[in-house]
Amino acid sequence: MDVSGWVVVQRAGVVVAFVLAAAAVVAADRPSGRWGAALRRRFVLGVPWGSLLTLLGVLAVYLFVQGGLGHWYNPLTLPFRAWSYFYPLGVLTAAFAHNGPGHLVGNLVGAAAFAPLAEYAWGHFPRERGATSFGSWRTNPYVRAFVVFPAVVFVVGVLSAAFAIGPIIGFSGVVFAFAGFALVNYPFGTVVALAGGSVVRTVYTAVQTPQLTAGGRPAYITPWWADIAIQGHAFGLFVGVLLGAAVVRSRPRDARPSALRLWTATVIFGVQQSLWAVYWYRGGDTYVLYRAVGVGLVAVAAVVVTYTVVGSDRSVLEGAFDGAFAHRRWQAGAACLILVTGAMTGPAVVANLYTADDGGLPGETVTVRDYEVTYAEGVTNGMTAAVDVSAFGETTAVNTSGVVVRSEERGIWTTAVTKGRLAFGGRAAVVLGGVGWRETVYALRDGWTVTGGNTTYRVLLSHEGSARVVYTADPVRAGPVVGGRNVSVAAAPQGYYLRVTRENETVAARLPADNRSVTLDGLTFTREKRKLFVEYGENGETRLQIAKRETYK
């Protein structure tokens, strides 16, 4: 059997295995309509319509707004991030847009796991005895299913973008709000949903890539925790907890979850979802993770959540301090939760009131409508330096190196491709655009590494078939002294030059083409494909490699 046919068989086998397993479980359990009846008591026709509309809406944004339908693996993202309050399009779309298919599928699976639980807890039908479903628009099941639930999801999504630090993108803030709402209503059910989401992602991966052959290979990666929008996740979770707590506390006390169940489930959820991954960006490619602090915060936050949801009506300060200063225990927990949420959103409000630096970009730029693209090294980040704050040895004013994209009209200033990533791959695509249009600028790097390890290089930006050199690195000197002479390689917009220096006198010439030679001050340089050799001595009897072309992965 050919490999492609075997892959199809494996994919079909995974699907068939799960279908047969589900049928076998249903046959063994013999629900006799119990499951359907339970769903119909809370959902119109037993279907979580609000959750389905939400999932379809997020998918539609990816396919039709970001252009994922025609560019599934490379959607347009820059204009759909929440850059500042002065760019409303980004604030309105950031929570519903995604970086790529992996990001999208991960959030859709998370939403599919937690949203129906949250919708079930809230319900399309009122819980109160004797309440009339069609008595008003607030209790109308169709309004609750098709209007109110999706509207609340949209509002939470916009809030998660508006109160996030940095230009976030992705539905995860809302997914965490779903989880928070579900967590306080069904603690262990949420933990099961969390594990179920992991199973679904694994099954999806098994269908997508049934067989994988892998080996060690170099790769350029940032720490996994540096890709987590921890502040946005925590904000979404706390918003969901507060909304869920309002629902839970409207029920009789015996219908609420126990404190132990809720605290345990909250800790499990927080740890599994990496809410402990508190980190800071130091600029360049450097990040610092505060693991111990983060784990401690998860445990404390779980206590606050527990008291907010199941705390008693007894006063926190009983006895002599009762009276004007007395607060019920659950109110104290809710107050703490609101204060923590406010503390997280405060810095975001300040940061989002500033727009990107409107100073000139260094060096040559490529302009695409309202975007400017260039390459720079060691420049101050035009977004993080908007509010210069220093604390605990860290600062918001950091330097950055790489492909810089700016749009004054949109308030965008970002390092689209870091120096390290471009040096690793040698080529990167920067997708620019807006609603209804997209264009791509390619960043290209070439360079020469001299004996001794130093590299000089050029960065070119290519757009619509025209390439322009926008950056040249400093010259580099080879380690060995050849016949009393220092040899250097220098990058220039026109190409690369050899420099030979002796006693403060320098001669230079273009680096020779393949299989060609050039002689400078008695040294003969010969290029053989990607390597450069030098010959010296009376008859050129000494020969050594002096440089080689930079290679990329």
FIDO-308533 format. One line per field, with one value per residue (C-alpha): x, y, z; residue in one letter; chain; residue number from 1. Coordinates in steps of 0.5 Angstrom, whole numbers. Layout:
REM FIDO-308533
X: [X_...]
Y: [Y_...]
Z: [Z_...]
resn: [A_...]
chain: [A_...]
resi: [NUM_...]
//
This chain:
REM FIDO-308533
X: [0_3_4_-2_-7_-4_-5_-13_-14_-11_-15_-22_-20_-19_-26_-29_-26_-29_-36_-37_-34_-40_-45_-43_-43_-50_-52_-50_-52_-59_-61_-68_-69_-66_-60_-65_-70_-65_-62_-69_-70_-65_-64_-69_-70_-64_-59_-54_-56_-52_-45_-46_-47_-41_-37_-39_-38_-31_-30_-33_-28_-22_-25_-28_-25_-18_-18_-17_-21_-16_-10_-11_-4_-3_-9_-8_-7_-4_-10_-14_-10_-12_-7_-10_-17_-15_-16_-23_-23_-17_-21_-27_-24_-18_-22_-25_-19_-13_-6_-7_-11_-7_-9_-16_-18_-15_-20_-26_-24_-24_-30_-34_-32_-34_-39_-45_-43_-44_-50_-53_-52_-55_-61_-66_-71_-72_-71_-76_-82_-88_-84_-87_-82_-86_-87_-82_-76_-72_-75_-76_-72_-71_-69_-64_-61_-61_-60_-58_-52_-49_-49_-46_-40_-39_-39_-34_-30_-29_-28_-22_-19_-20_-17_-11_-4_-1_-4_-7_-11_-15_-22_-18_-20_-28_-26_-23_-30_-34_-29_-30_-38_-38_-33_-37_-43_-40_-33_-32_-36_-31_-25_-28_-29_-22_-20_-25_-22_-15_-18_-21_-15_-11_-16_-16_-8_-9_-14_-10_-3_-4_3_9_17_21_28_33_33_35_29_28_23_21_19_12_10_12_6_1_-3_-4_-7_-12_-14_-14_-19_-23_-23_-25_-31_-34_-33_-37_-42_-43_-43_-49_-53_-50_-52_-59_-60_-62_-55_-56_-56_-49_-42_-38_-32_-27_-30_-30_-23_-20_-23_-20_-13_-13_-16_-11_-5_-7_-9_-2_-5_2_6_7_13_16_19_26_27_31_29_30_24_24_19_16_14_14_10_5_4_2_-2_-6_-7_-9_-14_-18_-19_-22_-26_-29_-31_-34_-39_-40_-38_-43_-47_-44_-40_-32_-31_-36_-37_-34_-33_-40_-44_-42_-36_-39_-39_-41_-36_-38_-38_-31_-29_-33_-30_-23_-24_-26_-20_-16_-19_-19_-11_-10_-14_-12_-5_-8_-13_-6_-3_-8_-9_-3_-2_5_11_10_18_21_23_31_34_30_23_18_11_5_-1_-1_4_12_16_24_29_33_37_37_32_27_20_15_9_12_16_9_9_16_15_21_20_23_29_24_22_17_22_26_30_28_31_28_23_19_12_9_2_1_-6_-8_-3_1_8_11_17_14_20_25_33_34_28_30_38_35_31_34_27_20_13_10_3_0_-7_-14_-21_-22_-15_-8_-1_6_13_18_24_31_37_44_51_58_61_69_73_73_65_63_58_56_50_45_37_33_25_22_15_11_18_22_27_31_37_35_40_47_51_58_64_67_75_77_80_87_92_94_101_101_95_88_82_75_69_64_57_54_48_51_54_60_67_74_78_86_89_97_100_94_93_87_86_79_75_69_68_69_64_64_70_73_79_82_88_89_96_99_93_89_82_78_71_68_61_59_66_72_79_86_92_99_106_112_108_101_103_99_91_86_78_77_70_63_56_51_47_39_35]
Y: [0_7_12_17_11_8_15_16_9_11_18_14_9_14_17_10_8_14_13_6_7_13_8_2_7_9_2_0_6_6_13_12_20_22_26_29_31_34_38_41_43_48_49_51_44_41_45_50_55_61_57_55_62_64_58_60_67_66_62_67_72_68_66_72_78_75_72_65_62_63_64_58_58_65_70_77_79_86_91_86_87_92_97_102_106_110_105_102_97_93_93_91_85_83_78_74_74_69_68_62_55_52_58_58_51_51_57_53_47_51_54_48_45_51_55_50_49_56_57_51_54_60_57_59_58_61_57_60_56_59_64_64_63_68_73_78_79_78_71_69_63_65_72_69_63_67_75_75_70_72_79_78_74_80_85_80_80_87_88_83_87_94_92_87_90_90_88_82_77_71_69_66_71_70_62_63_67_61_57_62_62_54_53_56_53_46_45_38_38_44_40_34_39_41_34_33_39_36_29_33_37_30_27_32_32_24_25_31_28_20_18_23_21_26_27_32_39_46_50_58_58_63_60_57_61_67_66_66_73_71_78_77_70_72_78_73_68_73_76_69_68_74_73_66_68_72_66_61_66_67_59_56_55_47_48_51_47_46_50_44_42_49_51_44_45_52_50_45_49_55_50_46_53_56_62_61_63_70_73_79_81_84_86_83_75_75_73_72_67_68_61_61_67_65_58_62_67_61_58_65_67_60_62_69_65_60_66_70_64_60_65_65_71_72_78_78_82_79_82_89_91_89_95_100_96_89_86_79_74_73_80_81_75_79_86_82_79_86_90_84_85_93_92_88_93_99_99_97_103_107_104_104_111_112_111_108_113_117_119_117_110_109_107_106_104_100_104_100_104_107_102_103_97_97_93_96_94_97_101_103_99_104_101_99_105_109_109_109_105_101_97_90_91_91_97_98_102_96_96_91_89_86_88_94_95_102_105_112_112_105_107_101_100_93_88_84_79_79_79_72_69_72_70_63_63_68_69_72_74_80_81_88_90_92_90_87_88_85_85_82_84_79_80_77_76_74_75_72_69_70_65_66_67_74_75_81_81_85_85_87_88_85_88_87_84_90_89_94_94_97_95_93_91_93_90_84_82_75_72_70_75_73_74_80_83_83_81_84_83_89_89_94_96_94_87_85_88_85_89_88_92_93_98_103_102_99_96_94_90_87_80_75_71_64_61_67_71_77_79_85_87_80_76_72_71_65_64_57_56_58_59_64_62_66_64_67_66_66_61_61_55_57_56_57_58_66_66_63_64_65_59_59_53]
Z: [0_-2_4_2_2_9_11_9_12_19_19_17_23_28_26_26_32_36_33_34_41_42_40_44_50_49_48_54_58_55_56_54_52_59_56_51_56_61_55_53_60_59_51_46_42_47_43_45_40_43_43_36_33_37_34_27_28_30_24_19_22_20_14_11_15_16_9_12_6_1_6_11_14_13_15_16_23_23_23_27_33_39_38_42_44_38_33_34_29_32_39_36_32_36_41_34_30_30_28_24_24_30_34_31_32_40_41_38_42_48_47_45_51_56_52_52_60_61_57_60_67_65_61_55_60_67_73_78_80_76_72_65_59_54_59_57_52_58_59_52_50_43_45_50_46_39_42_49_49_43_45_52_48_44_49_53_47_46_54_54_48_51_58_55_56_49_42_43_38_39_43_49_53_52_52_59_61_59_63_69_69_68_74_79_77_75_78_77_70_68_70_66_60_60_60_54_50_51_48_42_40_40_36_31_31_30_24_21_22_23_23_24_23_27_29_32_28_29_30_32_38_43_50_50_56_52_47_53_54_61_63_58_60_68_66_62_67_73_69_68_75_77_72_74_81_80_77_83_89_86_88_94_99_98_90_90_90_96_98_97_90_88_90_88_81_80_82_77_72_73_73_67_63_65_69_73_67_70_65_63_56_57_49_44_44_52_57_64_68_75_76_84_84_79_82_89_86_83_90_93_87_88_95_93_87_93_98_92_90_96_102_107_109_116_117_116_122_127_134_136_129_126_124_118_117_117_110_108_107_100_99_101_96_91_92_92_86_83_86_83_76_76_78_72_67_70_67_60_60_61_56_51_51_48_41_37_36_30_30_23_22_21_15_8_8_4_4_2_3_10_12_13_13_15_18_24_30_37_37_42_41_39_43_49_51_50_58_61_67_71_77_80_76_69_65_59_55_51_45_39_33_27_21_24_21_23_21_24_21_25_31_29_31_32_30_25_25_30_28_31_27_20_22_23_17_12_9_12_10_13_11_11_9_12_11_4_2_3_1_2_4_4_8_6_9_6_9_10_16_17_20_28_27_26_21_16_13_9_10_3_3_-3_-5_-12_-15_-13_-8_-4_1_7_12_12_18_20_17_21_21_20_26_23_21_14_12_17_14_17_12_13_10_9_7_2_-2_-8_-5_-1_-1_1_5_7_12_14_18_17_10_7_0_-2_-8_-9_-7_-13_-16_-16_-19_-20_-16_-14_-11_-6_-3_-5_-2_-8_-6_-9_-9_-9_-9_-2_1_0_0_1_-2_0_0_-5_-10_-6_-2_4_3_8_8_10_10_8_6_12_12_14_16]
resn: [M_D_V_S_G_W_V_V_V_Q_R_A_G_V_V_V_A_F_V_L_A_A_A_A_V_V_A_A_D_R_P_S_G_R_W_G_A_A_L_R_R_R_F_V_L_G_V_P_W_G_S_L_L_T_L_L_G_V_L_A_V_Y_L_F_V_Q_G_G_L_G_H_W_Y_N_P_L_T_L_P_F_R_A_W_S_Y_F_Y_P_L_G_V_L_T_A_A_F_A_H_N_G_P_G_H_L_V_G_N_L_V_G_A_A_A_F_A_P_L_A_E_Y_A_W_G_H_F_P_R_E_R_G_A_T_S_F_G_S_W_R_T_N_P_Y_V_R_A_F_V_V_F_P_A_V_V_F_V_V_G_V_L_S_A_A_F_A_I_G_P_I_I_G_F_S_G_V_V_F_A_F_A_G_F_A_L_V_N_Y_P_F_G_T_V_V_A_L_A_G_G_S_V_V_R_T_V_Y_T_A_V_Q_T_P_Q_L_T_A_G_G_R_P_A_Y_I_T_P_W_W_A_D_I_A_I_Q_G_H_A_F_G_L_F_V_G_V_L_L_G_A_A_V_V_R_S_R_P_R_D_A_R_P_S_A_L_R_L_W_T_A_T_V_I_F_G_V_Q_Q_S_L_W_A_V_Y_W_Y_R_G_G_D_T_Y_V_L_Y_R_A_V_G_V_G_L_V_A_V_A_A_V_V_V_T_Y_T_V_V_G_S_D_R_S_V_L_E_G_A_F_D_G_A_F_A_H_R_R_W_Q_A_G_A_A_C_L_I_L_V_T_G_A_M_T_G_P_A_V_V_A_N_L_Y_T_A_D_D_G_G_L_P_G_E_T_V_T_V_R_D_Y_E_V_T_Y_A_E_G_V_T_N_G_M_T_A_A_V_D_V_S_A_F_G_E_T_T_A_V_N_T_S_G_V_V_V_R_S_E_E_R_G_I_W_T_T_A_V_T_K_G_R_L_A_F_G_G_R_A_A_V_V_L_G_G_V_G_W_R_E_T_V_Y_A_L_R_D_G_W_T_V_T_G_G_N_T_T_Y_R_V_L_L_S_H_E_G_S_A_R_V_V_Y_T_A_D_P_V_R_A_G_P_V_V_G_G_R_N_V_S_V_A_A_A_P_Q_G_Y_Y_L_R_V_T_R_E_N_E_T_V_A_A_R_L_P_A_D_N_R_S_V_T_L_D_G_L_T_F_T_R_E_K_R_K_L_F_V_E_Y_G_E_N_G_E_T_R_L_Q_I_A_K_R_E_T_Y_K]
chain: [A_A_A_A_A_A_A_A_A_A_A_A_A_A_A_A_A_A_A_A_A_A_A_A_A_A_A_A_A_A_A_A_A_A_A_A_A_A_A_A_A_A_A_A_A_A_A_A_A_A_A_A_A_A_A_A_A_A_A_A_A_A_A_A_A_A_A_A_A_A_A_A_A_A_A_A_A_A_A_A_A_A_A_A_A_A_A_A_A_A_A_A_A_A_A_A_A_A_A_A_A_A_A_A_A_A_A_A_A_A_A_A_A_A_A_A_A_A_A_A_A_A_A_A_A_A_A_A_A_A_A_A_A_A_A_A_A_A_A_A_A_A_A_A_A_A_A_A_A_A_A_A_A_A_A_A_A_A_A_A_A_A_A_A_A_A_A_A_A_A_A_A_A_A_A_A_A_A_A_A_A_A_A_A_A_A_A_A_A_A_A_A_A_A_A_A_A_A_A_A_A_A_A_A_A_A_A_A_A_A_A_A_A_A_A_A_A_A_A_A_A_A_A_A_A_A_A_A_A_A_A_A_A_A_A_A_A_A_A_A_A_A_A_A_A_A_A_A_A_A_A_A_A_A_A_A_A_A_A_A_A_A_A_A_A_A_A_A_A_A_A_A_A_A_A_A_A_A_A_A_A_A_A_A_A_A_A_A_A_A_A_A_A_A_A_A_A_A_A_A_A_A_A_A_A_A_A_A_A_A_A_A_A_A_A_A_A_A_A_A_A_A_A_A_A_A_A_A_A_A_A_A_A_A_A_A_A_A_A_A_A_A_A_A_A_A_A_A_A_A_A_A_A_A_A_A_A_A_A_A_A_A_A_A_A_A_A_A_A_A_A_A_A_A_A_A_A_A_A_A_A_A_A_A_A_A_A_A_A_A_A_A_A_A_A_A_A_A_A_A_A_A_A_A_A_A_A_A_A_A_A_A_A_A_A_A_A_A_A_A_A_A_A_A_A_A_A_A_A_A_A_A_A_A_A_A_A_A_A_A_A_A_A_A_A_A_A_A_A_A_A_A_A_A_A_A_A_A_A_A_A_A_A_A_A_A_A_A_A_A_A_A_A_A_A_A_A_A_A_A_A_A_A_A_A_A_A_A_A_A_A_A_A_A_A_A_A_A_A_A_A_A_A_A_A_A_A_A_A_A_A_A_A_A_A_A_A_A_A_A_A_A_A_A_A_A_A_A_A_A_A_A_A_A_A_A_A_A_A_A_A_A_A_A_A_A_A_A_A_A_A_A_A]
resi: [1_2_3_4_5_6_7_8_9_10_11_12_13_14_15_16_17_18_19_20_21_22_23_24_25_26_27_28_29_30_31_32_33_34_35_36_37_38_39_40_41_42_43_44_45_46_47_48_49_50_51_52_53_54_55_56_57_58_59_60_61_62_63_64_65_66_67_68_69_70_71_72_73_74_75_76_77_78_79_80_81_82_83_84_85_86_87_88_89_90_91_92_93_94_95_96_97_98_99_100_101_102_103_104_105_106_107_108_109_110_111_112_113_114_115_116_117_118_119_120_121_122_123_124_125_126_127_128_129_130_131_132_133_134_135_136_137_138_139_140_141_142_143_144_145_146_147_148_149_150_151_152_153_154_155_156_157_158_159_160_161_162_163_164_165_166_167_168_169_170_171_172_173_174_175_176_177_178_179_180_181_182_183_184_185_186_187_188_189_190_191_192_193_194_195_196_197_198_199_200_201_202_203_204_205_206_207_208_209_210_211_212_213_214_215_216_217_218_219_220_221_222_223_224_225_226_227_228_229_230_231_232_233_234_235_236_237_238_239_240_241_242_243_244_245_246_247_248_249_250_251_252_253_254_255_256_257_258_259_260_261_262_263_264_265_266_267_268_269_270_271_272_273_274_275_276_277_278_279_280_281_282_283_284_285_286_287_288_289_290_291_292_293_294_295_296_297_298_299_300_301_302_303_304_305_306_307_308_309_310_311_312_313_314_315_316_317_318_319_320_321_322_323_324_325_326_327_328_329_330_331_332_333_334_335_336_337_338_339_340_341_342_343_344_345_346_347_348_349_350_351_352_353_354_355_356_357_358_359_360_361_362_363_364_365_366_367_368_369_370_371_372_373_374_375_376_377_378_379_380_381_382_383_384_385_386_387_388_389_390_391_392_393_394_395_396_397_398_399_400_401_402_403_404_405_406_407_408_409_410_411_412_413_414_415_416_417_418_419_420_421_422_423_424_425_426_427_428_429_430_431_432_433_434_435_436_437_438_439_440_441_442_443_444_445_446_447_448_449_450_451_452_453_454_455_456_457_458_459_460_461_462_463_464_465_466_467_468_469_470_471_472_473_474_475_476_477_478_479_480_481_482_483_484_485_486_487_488_489_490_491_492_493_494_495_496_497_498_499_500_501_502_503_504_505_506_507_508_509_510_511_512_513_514_515_516_517_518_519_520_521_522_523_524_525_526_527_528_529_530_531_532_533_534_535_536_537_538_539_540_541_542_543_544_545_546_547_548_549_550_551_552_553]
//
